[in-house]
Amino acid sequence: MLLSKINKSAFGTEIIDIHQSSLRRIALCLQYDGSSYCGWQRQINALSVQEVLEAALTKLNNCHPVITFAAGRTDAGVHAAAQVVHFDTDNPIPAHRWASALNGYLPSSIRVYEATQVPSNWHACYSAIYRRYRYTVLNSRQPNLFLAPYSWHRYKDTLDECIMRRSMGKLVGEHDFSAFQRAGSSRSHSITTIQDVKVQRHGELIVLEIQASGFLYGMVRLIVSQLVEVGAGRLSEFEFERRWRSKHRSEINEAAPAQGLCLVQVGYPQKVFSTTSINYDFTSFLI
């Protein structure tokens, strides 16, 4: 595999410039159960989704190393129903065949739903115009063994989803979300645009969705933890708004558990995958 050069972006991510006509850029729509992984990104002494995927790609690529780039860096324990990844290769395998070929080498916790060829200047992360996450709360007295890996069990309080919806709606727009950013972020600023939010109750399940142009490190889980406090009546709507508008993290100490969070959609200016794949959400069986 021939790569002309590798540059470092301002975000510390490697960008590969393709000048060899034999190289193709392949995009994957990827699903994974994040329970047993340290997150998407490679880490020392921990197993990541990226490491496992790249190992499978390398085997299919005649043992030539393959570098992948993802639309979102999900944290440890977070799931993905529609993660988008790209890589470059000179392997003649037809683009659409990469999905089935990879699934033969991947564990059952990682599935490639679709593969397609994209232009050489297309990027899974930087070409995206939004990401959408879903968080699922099981609000019941009794636990549920089958829902436990994909939800946060809140059994002490009956949550008021109407109040949660009102509070969440005020987040829409461009704001400084410093209050919802965990330590260790590499971003140069904390301003982002939330495009859409949704809070719905389906029996004992409360499903929260949030769509934004980009997310701060740990942002969604910090927002959910505060909204659950609002729904339980321990935090007023006014206090919730005051906390995030203050831009100070000091009053927001706990994040919602990772297992309730799932990356469900990544949007691009032009359609990349078929509608059925990019909209497929493996958490939909919960509702």
N, C-alpha and C positions, 0 to 999 in steps of 0.2 A: 504494500500500500504506500503510495507516494504522496507526501504532504509537502507543499512548497514552503510554508512557514507557519509558525504558531505564535500568536501575539497574546499578550495579557491585556484584558480589558480593565476598565476602571473598577470593576467589581471583583477582580481577581480571577475571572473565568477565562479559560483559554478559548480563543476564537481561531478556527482553522480556515485559512484562505485556500481555495481550490483553484489551481491553474492547470492541472492535468486533465485532459479530456476524458481519460479512462475512469476518473473518480466520479462517483454518484453520491448524492446525499439522500439518505433514506430516513423517513420519519416513521415512528412507531407510536401506536396508541396502546398504552400499557396499563394493566390492572395489577394491583398487589395487595395482599394482606400484610400490613406492616407490623404485625404483632411480634415477630421474631427478628426484626431488623433494627439497626441503629438509626434508620432514616434512609433517605435516598442517597446522600453523598457519601463517598468513600471516607472511612476513618481508620486510624491505626488501631489494631487490636479489637475491632468490632466488625460484624458482618453487615454490609449495606446492600440495598437493592442495586445500586450502581455497580458494585463489585461483582455481584452474581450475574447481572445482565452482561457486563463486559466480558466475563469469563466465557459465557455461552457464545457471544459474538465472535470472540477470538477463535474458538474452536471451529466455527463455521467459516471463518475468514482465513483458512489455511494457517492458523496459528500466528497470524500477524496481529499485533495488538490493536484494539479498537477503542477509541475514546468516545464517550457518549455525553450529550448535553440535554438537560431536562428543563421543562417549563417551570417546575417548582421544586424546591428542595424541602420535601416533607421531613418532619422530625421523626425521632424514634417512636414507634408504635402507631404512627399515623398511616391511614390507608389511602389508596388511590383507585378510583374507578375509571379515570381517564387521564392519567399522566401522559404527557407527550414528550418524546425523546427523539433526538436525531443523531446520526453518525455518518461518517464518510467511508466509502469502500470502493475498491476496484473489482470486487468479486462479481462474477457474471450472474449470480442468482437473481432471477426476476424479482422486482421489488415486492410484488404481492406475495411471493413465496417465503419471504423472511419470517412472517408471523408463524406459520406452521413449522418451519424449520427450527426456529428458536424455541418454540414450546416443547420440542423434543429433547432439548437440553436443559430447560429450566425446571426448577421445583414447582410443585403444584401451587405454591403461594404467590407465584408470579406468572401472569399470562399476558401474552401479546395478542391483542384483539385484532389489530389491523396494521399493515405496513404499506407504505406508498412512497414513490419517489417525489422529491420536492426540488425546487430550484437551488442552485449552489449558494445563493445569498440568503436563503431562508434559514431562520434560527428558531429552535423550539422555544427558547426563553425570550429573546429580544424581539421576535416578530409577533409575540402574543399581545393582544390588546386587553385581555382580562383573564383572571382565574376565578373559579367559583368553588367554594367549600361548603360542605354540609356537616352540621354537628347534630348528633342524635342523643337525646336525653330520654331514658326510661324512667318515667315518673309513676312508679307503682310501689305498693307495699311489699309485694313479693318479687324475688329475683327471677331472672329468666336465663337459664344456662345458655340458650342459643343466641340470645341478644347480647350477652355480656361482652363478647369480644369487639362489638361494634357500637357500644353505647355507654353512657354514663348513668349509672343507676342512682337516682335521687329518690329515696323512699320516705324521708322524714317529713317532707312538706309537699302539699299539693300546689304546684306552681301555677301562677296566673299568666297564661300565655298572652292575654290581651295587653297587660301592662308591659310584658317583655317586648311585644311587637311595637308598642308606642315608643319605648325607650330606644329600641334598635333602629327605628325609622329615623331618628335624629342624627344618626351617624352618616347618613347618605350625603354625598358631596365631597369636596376637597377640603381636608382638614389636616392639622398637625396632630398625629396620633402617638406622640411621644409616650403618653401614659400607658399605651398598649404595646410597648416594645420591650422585650426582654434584653438583659445585659448580654453583650457579646455580638451585637449586630454589626455588620460591616457596611451598612448603608450610610451615606454621607448626610442624609436628611431623613426626617420622619413624616414628611408630607405625602399623602397618597389620596386617591379618589375612590370612595366606595360608590359603586354604581347602582347596586340593588341589594335589598335585604328581604328576608321572608321568615316569618315564624308561624308554624302551623302545629296544631294538635291533632293527632290521629289516635284516639283512644288513650292509651297510657304512654304514648310516644309523643314527645315534643321535638320537632325538627326545625332547626335554624339554618338558614342559608345566607351566605354573604358573598357578593361578587365585587371585585375591585380590580383596578388597573395593576395593582401590585400590593403585596402584604409585607408588613414589618415582621421581624423575627418574633415568633410566638404570639402574634397579634390576635388571631381568631380565638385561641384558647383563653386568652386573657379577657377578651370581650365576653365570651360565653360565661366564664366564671362570675363576672359582674352581673350579667343579665339574669342568671339563675338566682342570685341574691335579691335582685329586684322582684323576680317572680315569686320568691318565697316571702316577700314582705320585710326582709331585713335591711334592704337598701331602697331608699325612695327614688322615684324617677328623677327628681331634682338633684339628688346627691350623685346619682350615676352620671348625669350630664356634667355636673360640676367637676367630678373627678377627671373625666377624660378631656374636658376643655382646659383644665389646669395645666396639662402637659407634663405632670409629675407622676412618676411611677410609684412613689413612696406609699401611696394608699392602696395600691392594687398588688396584693402579695401572693395570690394563688392563681394558678392556671387550671382550667378544666383538664381532666385526664385525656391523654392522647388518643385512646382507643375509640372515642366518640367522633373523631374528626376524619373526614374523607375528602380528598380532592376529586370533585365530580365533573369538572368541565374546564377546558382551556379554550379561549376564543382567539381567532385570527381574522384579519381583514378578508381573506378568501378562504373558502371551505377547503380543508385539507383531507379530512376523512369522511366516510359516509355518515349520514345522520344517525344511523343506528349505533355506530360504534362510539362516536364522540359524546353522544347523549346517554349512553348506557351507564347505569349507576347500580353497582352491586349492593348498595345499601337500600335500594328500593324495596327489597323483600321485607324490610322492617315495617313498611307502612302499607 
